[in-house]
């Protein structure tokens, strides 16, 4: 084991295991030399005035790797940087107690799910899916999605739920709030305004990089987590705390 990995392991043990320790960032002890753009080094959520700053540091060029377009929605891929949280989904307008609320930055060239925003400024708000953008999603466990066992919660015909004002009218628990990711060479950062951000201090989170896939038949489960590149904690235990 290299000195760098030993140091990361020591930090992780102190953060996760010491009695009374106050974990803030989630430090990853895994390495993925073959996929550095999604090799998490550290995930954090911090309070910045009346906002939360979601940040993830990776080993390679953040945001560089994007899915290949296949020319249609069904069967297409989504790449994502994700912060699963302990927030109740009602925080952003979904019905309460409906799953795991996660914030995500995604790229998917075959469809656009931010109808209120024209990310590339070309006058067409329906062709921007390839550009990294943000979502709130509610995740559910399911055997229907194979080894990962996770999907974005579906909204089936006839079901009625509370939904955010910026819901993109897809049959999914997904919100498109329009907060834009910013990238450095090895990090992604998104600032999300919250009027009552102080009430979120102490909430838990984790960091995940993953791929999702639209069902080849375009029906429920519509959007499965098809591959998990890395979980910062190793076990999705949400050890991070908002500081």
RAKAVEN-V213274 format. One line per field, one symbol per residue. ss: DSSP state (h for helix, s for strand, l for the rest). phi: phi as a letter, one per 20 degrees, with the letter a starting at -180 (. if undefined). psi: psi as a letter, one per 30 degrees, with the letter a starting at -180 (. if undefined). A space follows every 10 residues. Layout:
ss=???
phi=???
psi=???
This chain:
ss=llhhhhhhhh hhhhhhhlll lllllsslll lllllhhhls ssssssssll ssssssssll llllllllll llllllssss ssssslllhh hhllllllls ssssssslll llllllllll llllllllll llssssssss slhhhhhhls sslsllllll llllllllll lslsslllll lsslllssss ssslllhhhh lllssllsss ssssllllll llssssssss slllllllls sll
phi=.fffffffff fffffedfgm fdfdedeede ccfebffdef dbcbccecme bddeccdcfd efmfecfffd nbffnfdcdb dcdfceffgf gdoeffldqe ecdbdccbfe bdccfecdfe mendedcdff fgbdbecdec eaffdmgfmc bfgedegnfc cfcffdgemd fbeccdfnee fdcdfcbcbc ecfbfdfffe fnfdbbcbdb dccfgfdlcf ffcefebdfb dgfnblelff cfd
psi=kleeeeeeee eeeeeffkkg kjkdljkkfl kiffhffgjk ekklklkjbh lkjkkkklfa jkfekllkkf glekgllkkk kkjklgkkff egflklhgaj kkkkklkjff lkgiffkieg ggfjgghgff kklllklkkl kkffgbeegk lkkljlkfkk lkklfgkghl hlikkifgkk kkkaeglkkk kjkkehffff kflllakkkl klkkkfghlk kejkjfkjek keffghghfl kk.
